[in-house]
Structures are given as structure tokens and as C-alpha cells.
Amino acid sequence: MLGGVAAIAASWDEVSCVAGEFSSSGPCGIGIVVASQVLFVALIAVVAGAIVLSRGLRRPVDPKGGTGWRLGPGFLVIASGMLLALMVPRYACPDGFTLSPVFRFCVSVDRSYPAPTPGAPYKLGAFGVGLAVGLLLLFWRRAPWWLPPAVAVVAFTGALGFTLQRSVGMPV
């Protein structure tokens, strides 16, 4: 639910921007399509989060406890690592060059060459760390009760912040 609220806040300045003004992603209208899609998904996430929260607060807790308290945070950390890996840019071009969207070439007025991939190790690293930490949370039976939720909140907040920054920009 809080992720949905953060996504609404991040996309709202682009959606509510008036022509001639600037938003966090540049001149108005540049990122309106992405911001509208993020806003739509965020509204669904807020409604779904409110339903889950209201049902979860009414549910009794078993004093013996089960393994469910580890499963949710573990899967959330794995999903956050996957999202972070998807959002890390793989190709990069130096100043003065633009990245060709189809052929992955760095192009300037007088020359072009295949784009280097400095982001590939970071993509694999983000996925690997998310998978490793998520599996650790899933199978570590003696973990302190506060650790899996704390790790999940940090992983989710980091992945959400990076995703919103890369997609719609964060409002200032």
C-alpha cells in the first residue's frame, strides 16, 4: 500500500503538469504516458494493499507461529532484486553520443559503434544478491522475528525508489 502511495506521489507531478511548465522528468508531456500507467497501477496497488491490510489486522495470530512470516519477506526480497535488475540500464554511451533504440549502437554525427555494456554485471549482481538474501530469509529458521520484515522493507523501498526515479522521476 505504501509503495502505491509513493508511486502516486512520484507520478502525480507529471500527470498534473500544465503545458509550458517543468516536472521532475523534464518539460511537461514528455513522460505523460509512463506516468499515467504508473498512476493507474499505483491506484490498484493502494486499493489491494488496503484490502490486504484490513483483512490482515482482523486475522488472529497463532502463538506457536508458522513459516508464513518468513515466506512473504523472502519472496518480496527476491522480487525486489528482480525488479532492480530489470531497471538497471545495460547499455551506455559517452557524452556526445546517443543510444540507437533498435540496434544498440552509440551514434553521433560522424561515427557509430556497438554500445558497451557496463551495466550487465550490475544487473546480474542485483539479481544474485536479491535471490541469495531472499533464499536466506526463506530457509533461515532461527532468524530473529524482526529481521525478515526489516530486510524486506529496505529491499522493497530501495527497488521502488530506483524504479520510480528511472521511470517517472521523483518530485522535488
Secondary structure by P-SEA (a helix, b strand, c coil): caaaaaaaaaacccccccccccccccccccaaaaaaaaaaaaaaaaaaaaaaaaaaaaccccccccaaaaaaaaaaaaaaaaaaaaacccccccccccccccccccccccccccccccaaaaaaaaaaaaaaaaaaaacccccccccaaaaaaaaaaaaaaaaaaacccccc
